[in-house]
């Protein structure tokens, strides 16, 4: 079997084993092949011992593998950060290692399509996740009992249409029937998940928001440029591995080459003037100001905002609040 065909089959396994159920047309479009080929692969899966479930006339999903084989979630799937780290570990192998290229080929076959990590092993959390996954599969409404909202500070029930689990099954995207908005709910903040017999009635309105490298979601995109010293750079890549691809080293950067803010932030003075120290520039998009803002404020004195008017305004507001409070 040729390598492109193997790659397509692996990607098809990933797609058909996820929490979204694709039509045959969608699978063919994702893999850039024909419907006939998809049906042929599905027949191959059945012959190989995979349990293929026909959801309706044009939708199929893999629900399990043959006896004695570990759960596919634990074999194939990586979250984006896990895949990035594994890829870096493979890159660190000696070039003469005979396994290096083979590992890279196997990872690349699924790298751009992986988004589901290992299933949680906490019994109470697993039960909630299982209920949500089944509701997504069956297109059913659920009640999130005693959900503790960090935004409103209120604990209340929410009647929702769950439609997409987040990576690591830590949360779920759902359409809130009360206010007609798509929201991300965190599983650990749910008291319980109660199934209802009601089916979705707002599927066309379902929409999840993209996530940035600081793990915050949002429709609006902001462009940010940060200057980081060694401490800030190290903490950035350790806490947010996907942020590394936006980094570039800047040795001996002169002050006149930097974009200086028109108004200084109301923060304690810091020392970013040691030009013999190595610095890095992080330039990239963010989907919200809370994630990057908290990171910058937590490392005040080690990071300088070079571009990003919205972020600068965000930091000024919080700095003013801190100064007035303390």
PEUR-V464316 format. One record per helix or strand of 3 or more residues. SS is the DSSP state (@ for helix, = for strand). FROM is the first residue (numbers start at 1). TO is the last residue. If there is no record, write none. Layout:
SS:FROM:TO
SS:FROM:TO
This chain:
@:3:17
@:24:31
@:35:47
=:51:56
=:59:64
@:72:75
@:80:91
@:100:111
@:123:138
=:140:148
=:155:165
@:167:169
=:171:176
=:181:186
@:187:189
=:192:199
@:203:205
=:222:228
@:230:239
@:241:246
=:247:251
@:255:257
=:278:286
@:289:298
=:303:307
@:309:325
